[in-house]
Amino acid sequence: MKVLMLHGINHNMFGKRDPVQYGTITLNEIDEKLHALGRELGAKVDSFQTNSEGEMCERIHQAFFDGVDAVLINAGAWTHYSYGIRDALAILTVPVIEVHMSNIHAREAFRHHSVFAEVVNGQISGLGVDSYLLALRGAVAAATGR
């Protein structure tokens, strides 16, 4: 089983950026935890991070051609306004789980809305790094019918 983890804009700054919202965990540490859990679940997790919206769309397109079994996405601020990424996600025919470390519904009003909501299978937010781990468990379950 292949799962693609997509990290969006500014996520390369985890560990330095706004520790009140995001804690001090780094992107590499998040990926290490995902890869370890993936091994336990029988899934290979491939991680990708970009600060370029076009590159994110291209990677989603590639996931379609690569035949991944599930996708996790934390697009950061793009979640709230990127119809380009939303439309790219809509091409996928596999489970897609939206992930957020912070509780987006308890933050600024513009963060309460996800333009991805209609095209993803679910959303997990507010649990820090555990949001990612729960999303991986959910994606594997959805992809395998467990």
C-alpha positions in Angstrom: 0.0 0.0 0.0 1.3 3.5 -1.0 0.1 6.6 0.9 1.2 10.1 -0.2 1.5 12.8 2.5 1.3 16.3 1.1 2.6 19.1 3.2 1.8 22.6 2.1 3.0 26.2 2.4 5.2 27.1 5.3 5.3 23.6 6.7 9.1 23.5 6.2 9.1 26.0 9.1 7.4 23.7 11.6 9.4 23.8 14.8 10.2 27.5 14.3 6.9 28.9 13.2 4.2 29.9 15.8 5.0 27.2 18.5 1.8 28.2 20.3 -0.3 26.8 17.4 2.0 24.2 16.0 4.3 23.2 18.9 8.0 22.6 18.4 7.9 19.4 16.3 9.7 19.7 13.0 8.5 18.5 9.6 11.1 15.8 9.6 9.9 14.5 13.0 6.3 14.4 11.7 7.4 12.5 8.7 9.5 10.0 10.8 6.4 9.3 12.9 4.3 8.8 9.8 6.8 6.5 8.2 7.1 4.4 11.4 3.3 4.1 11.8 3.1 3.3 8.1 5.4 0.3 8.5 3.2 -0.9 11.4 0.1 -0.6 9.2 1.8 -2.2 6.1 1.9 1.1 4.2 4.8 2.9 2.6 4.4 6.7 3.2 5.9 9.1 0.7 6.1 12.7 1.9 6.2 15.8 -0.2 6.4 19.5 0.9 6.3 22.6 -1.3 5.7 26.3 -0.9 4.5 26.4 -4.6 0.9 25.9 -5.4 1.6 24.8 -8.9 4.1 22.2 -7.6 1.5 20.9 -5.2 -1.0 20.5 -8.1 1.6 18.7 -10.2 2.4 16.3 -7.3 -1.3 15.5 -6.9 -1.5 14.8 -10.6 1.5 12.5 -10.4 -0.2 10.6 -7.5 -3.0 9.8 -9.8 -0.7 8.3 -12.4 1.4 6.6 -9.7 -1.6 4.7 -8.5 -1.3 5.7 -4.8 -3.8 4.0 -2.5 -4.5 7.1 -0.3 -3.5 10.7 0.2 -3.2 12.8 3.3 -3.0 16.6 2.8 -2.2 19.5 5.1 -2.2 22.3 2.6 -1.9 25.0 5.3 -3.5 28.3 4.2 -4.2 26.9 0.7 -7.0 24.9 2.4 -9.1 28.0 2.6 -8.8 29.5 -0.9 -7.0 27.2 -3.4 -9.5 26.1 -5.9 -6.7 24.8 -8.1 -5.5 22.3 -5.4 -9.2 21.5 -4.7 -9.8 20.6 -8.3 -6.6 18.6 -8.5 -7.7 16.6 -5.4 -11.1 16.0 -7.1 -9.3 14.1 -9.8 -8.2 11.4 -7.3 -10.3 8.3 -6.9 -8.7 7.1 -3.7 -9.4 8.2 0.0 -8.1 11.7 0.7 -7.9 12.9 4.3 -7.4 16.6 5.2 -5.1 17.2 8.2 -4.4 20.2 10.4 -2.3 20.3 13.5 -4.2 23.2 15.0 -8.0 23.5 15.5 -8.8 25.6 12.5 -12.4 26.1 13.8 -11.0 27.9 16.9 -8.8 30.3 15.0 -9.4 33.3 12.7 -12.7 33.2 10.8 -11.1 32.8 7.4 -9.6 29.4 8.6 -13.1 28.0 9.5 -13.9 27.2 5.8 -12.1 24.5 3.7 -12.6 24.6 0.0 -11.4 20.9 0.0 -14.3 19.7 2.2 -16.5 18.6 -0.6 -13.8 16.5 -2.3 -12.1 14.8 0.7 -13.2 11.8 2.7 -12.6 13.4 6.1 -10.9 16.1 8.1 -8.9 15.8 11.3 -7.7 18.9 13.1 -6.6 20.2 16.5 -4.6 17.3 17.7 -1.0 18.3 16.8 1.1 15.5 15.3 -1.6 13.0 16.3 -3.9 14.5 13.7 -1.4 13.1 11.1 -1.3 9.7 12.7 -5.1 9.4 13.0 -5.4 10.5 9.4 -3.0 7.8 8.3 -4.9 5.2 10.2 -8.2 6.4 8.7 -6.7 6.5 5.2 -5.4 2.9 5.4 -8.7 1.7 6.8 -10.6 3.5 4.0 -8.3 2.1 1.3 -8.4 -1.4 2.6 -12.0 -1.6 3.8 -10.9 -2.5 7.3 
